[in-house]
Amino acid sequence: MSERRSSESGFPIKDVYTAADTPGDLDARLGGPGEFPYTRGVYPTMYTSRPWTMRQYAGFGTAAESNARYHQLLRAGTMGLSVAFDLPTQMGYDSDEPIAHGEVGKVGVAIDSIEDMRTLFDGIPLDKVSTSMTINAPGSVLLLLYQLVAEETGVAGGALNGTIQNDILKEYIARGTYIFPPKPSLRLVADTFAYCRAEVPKWNTISISGYHMAEAGATPVQEIAFTLANGVEYVRAALAAGLAVDDFAPRLSFFFVARTTLLEEVAKFRAARRIWARLMRDEFGAKNPKSMMLRFHTQTAGVQLTAQQPEVNLVRVAIQGLGAVLGGTQSLHTNSFDEAIALPTEKAARLALRTQQVLAYESDLTATVDPFAGSYVVEAMTAEIEAAVDELMTRVADHGSVVDAIEAGFQKREIEQSAYRMAQEIDSGERVVVGLNRFRIDEEEPYEPLRVDPAIEAAQAERLATLRRSRDTSAVERALAELRAAAQGTQNVLYPMREALRARATVGEVCGTLREVWGTYRPSDRF
């Protein structure tokens, strides 16, 4: 048994909790399921009428290879797709650019043009499948490609369901796949909000992410505080662009991690819903209940997976998935047990999905709403996390804005300190990681990981060369010129961007055009 007696956020965990440890105004803090402040869940029936959406994050190599994996996952019972893009695509570069060398297709699928997007979703009914795309700086570009491909198959924008991550602020804090400086990046986010309201109304325009901050070492309190602070900044950017809060807030969504510390994770999710509901109602004057609902996707904690004794990760992922469900997630991705070693094999991805299916269909988790409501320990932890998150969000606001805090290095510094403390605890054995610093074995069993064919890069380059030879170059140049003019002015850039992509401009050409106007961001930049 672990000797630790404190939570990941640093709170002491008592041996015994009683009613005296819960807030005196607990009934008001709870409300009912589907009622303000949504502590007990955003919907009255939660999973009793239907389970959460089961997603599996997948994408590697070519669009054709990823398409085959998506079909396999759908046959296995996945209810929604979650697309991983390779690093050049995430950074807005084409596969044949020198900077992309060695990275094409490695951590996700390479998408260079509408032709790749057609291949990626070939044979998949886009009006029946919900698709999440983990893409940020060029998120609007990939969304438009998705919409164009859907239109080609007779599916109108109004029938599309899904999410683009589109959360650029956390990239400056924890991940680094940014392109443009913060100010034009926020403009692009606001333009996407407005475009989707008019053209793709069911689409979740942003997935405000704490997951990557948690992977970088953020505690549960830091994960929630910095994520909700970013959410506030996006709301302010949209309001400054002339949008009404209830016109865009119902399409905001969030993305969190689920760790193995199950009790604290359940409390974290409950506190996050409560804080967001209060912010949207009291600070921004939202009237639509959907504007106050914090809806979120959860992914199990990749950072907690080990390459040592990788089968143990199956147990970790089951516990993490359980925490997400008990915390009231709207959709869930369970990591494959081999992801600490390489891209998941087909068998490992199927086992990860089966983990969710066992939770949904063999347990009694879906029989009642919010099973932990009233738990002395969970309610006490929820109140502790809520107070700590409020205090940390105030510290961010004291810098003037989230962007000002980012420029001062505040969030990054706080996360790095937590990551260092965690590493020290693991190194000393104070924090037990089974198979890593305790219960080790002398010799690991051999494991054959999935490997990406290095010939993919050359094949993508040839596809691009063929595309450029066969398209109407003058039409592409005219469309990119219109995009450039929009970026220099105040027009919503997604409309000319869509036409450039329709003319078969590449992802790199579109992002390169915006780079010409807006520049690129360096951590030392000021604006």
Secondary structure as GFF3:
##gff-version 3
##sequence-region A 1 527
A	DSSP	three_ten_helix	19	21	.	.	.	ID=ss1
A	DSSP	alpha_helix	26	30	.	.	.	ID=ss2
A	DSSP	three_ten_helix	46	48	.	.	.	ID=ss3
A	DSSP	beta_strand	53	58	.	.	.	ID=ss4
A	DSSP	alpha_helix	63	76	.	.	.	ID=ss5
A	DSSP	beta_strand	80	84	.	.	.	ID=ss6
A	DSSP	alpha_helix	87	90	.	.	.	ID=ss7
A	DSSP	three_ten_helix	98	100	.	.	.	ID=ss8
A	DSSP	alpha_helix	114	120	.	.	.	ID=ss9
A	DSSP	beta_strand	130	134	.	.	.	ID=ss10
A	DSSP	alpha_helix	139	152	.	.	.	ID=ss11
A	DSSP	three_ten_helix	157	159	.	.	.	ID=ss12
A	DSSP	beta_strand	162	164	.	.	.	ID=ss13
A	DSSP	alpha_helix	169	170	.	.	.	ID=ss14
A	DSSP	pi_helix	171	175	.	.	.	ID=ss15
A	DSSP	alpha_helix	182	199	.	.	.	ID=ss16
A	DSSP	beta_strand	203	204	.	.	.	ID=ss17
A	DSSP	beta_strand	206	209	.	.	.	ID=ss18
A	DSSP	alpha_helix	211	215	.	.	.	ID=ss19
A	DSSP	alpha_helix	220	240	.	.	.	ID=ss20
A	DSSP	alpha_helix	245	248	.	.	.	ID=ss21
A	DSSP	three_ten_helix	249	251	.	.	.	ID=ss22
A	DSSP	beta_strand	252	258	.	.	.	ID=ss23
A	DSSP	alpha_helix	262	278	.	.	.	ID=ss24
A	DSSP	pi_helix	279	283	.	.	.	ID=ss25
A	DSSP	alpha_helix	289	292	.	.	.	ID=ss26
A	DSSP	beta_strand	296	300	.	.	.	ID=ss27
A	DSSP	three_ten_helix	302	304	.	.	.	ID=ss28
A	DSSP	alpha_helix	312	326	.	.	.	ID=ss29
A	DSSP	beta_strand	331	333	.	.	.	ID=ss30
A	DSSP	alpha_helix	346	361	.	.	.	ID=ss31
A	DSSP	three_ten_helix	365	367	.	.	.	ID=ss32
A	DSSP	alpha_helix	376	397	.	.	.	ID=ss33
A	DSSP	alpha_helix	402	407	.	.	.	ID=ss34
A	DSSP	alpha_helix	410	428	.	.	.	ID=ss35
A	DSSP	alpha_helix	456	470	.	.	.	ID=ss36
A	DSSP	alpha_helix	473	488	.	.	.	ID=ss37
A	DSSP	alpha_helix	494	502	.	.	.	ID=ss38
A	DSSP	alpha_helix	507	518	.	.	.	ID=ss39
###
